Amino acid sequence: MSNELQDRKPDDVLDLRGEACPEPQIEIVKKLNHMKPGQVLEVISDEEPMNVTIPKICESRGYPCVSVKEGNTYRIKILKTK
């Protein structure tokens, strides 16, 4: 699933570069709550802790996610499953 998810074009993108916790987590949950099952959200962040907290949020909701580091930026794709 991770390669398939990594290659999927996102349905929506949240650019959270420069944002500090907890605001990004709140924005991610809000965005996911308004998305339909099967859609992909891409989150862009330059905060290293987000690379840990976003997957934990996804795991708690049952959403697969994959993270790729590009320089100092993380691109995390989340599949809304339900």
C-alpha positions in Angstrom: 0.0 0.0 0.0 2.8 2.5 0.8 4.2 2.6 -2.7 0.7 2.8 -4.2 -0.2 5.6 -1.8 3.1 7.4 -2.4 2.4 7.4 -6.2 -1.2 8.7 -5.9 -2.0 12.2 -6.8 -3.4 14.0 -3.8 -7.0 15.2 -3.8 -6.0 18.1 -1.5 -2.8 19.6 -0.1 -2.2 21.2 3.2 1.0 23.2 3.3 1.9 23.6 7.0 5.5 24.8 6.6 6.4 27.2 9.4 3.5 26.1 11.5 4.2 24.9 15.1 2.3 22.3 17.1 -0.6 21.9 17.9 -2.1 24.0 15.1 -1.0 21.6 12.3 -2.6 18.6 13.9 -5.9 20.5 14.3 -5.8 21.6 10.7 -5.1 18.0 9.5 -8.0 16.5 11.4 -10.4 19.3 10.2 -9.4 18.7 6.6 -9.7 14.9 6.9 -13.1 15.2 8.5 -14.3 17.1 5.3 -12.8 14.6 2.8 -14.6 11.6 1.3 -13.4 8.0 1.9 -10.8 7.1 -0.8 -9.4 10.6 -1.1 -5.8 11.4 -0.4 -4.5 14.3 1.6 -0.9 15.5 1.2 0.6 17.3 4.1 3.8 19.4 3.7 5.7 20.3 6.8 9.2 21.4 7.8 8.7 20.4 11.4 10.4 17.1 12.2 8.1 16.2 15.0 5.2 16.2 12.4 6.9 13.1 10.8 6.0 11.3 14.0 2.8 12.9 15.1 1.0 12.7 11.8 1.4 8.9 11.4 0.2 8.5 15.0 -3.0 10.5 14.2 -3.5 8.4 11.1 -2.9 5.2 13.0 -5.5 6.1 15.6 -8.1 6.8 12.9 -7.2 3.8 10.7 -5.8 5.8 7.8 -2.8 4.5 5.9 -0.1 7.1 5.4 3.4 7.4 3.9 6.1 10.0 4.5 8.9 11.1 2.3 11.6 13.5 3.3 12.8 16.0 0.7 15.7 18.1 2.2 14.2 19.8 5.3 10.6 19.1 4.2 8.3 16.2 4.8 5.6 15.2 2.4 3.1 12.9 4.1 0.2 11.4 2.1 -2.8 10.2 4.0 -5.6 7.9 2.6 -9.0 8.6 4.2 -10.5 5.1 4.4 -13.7 5.7 6.2 
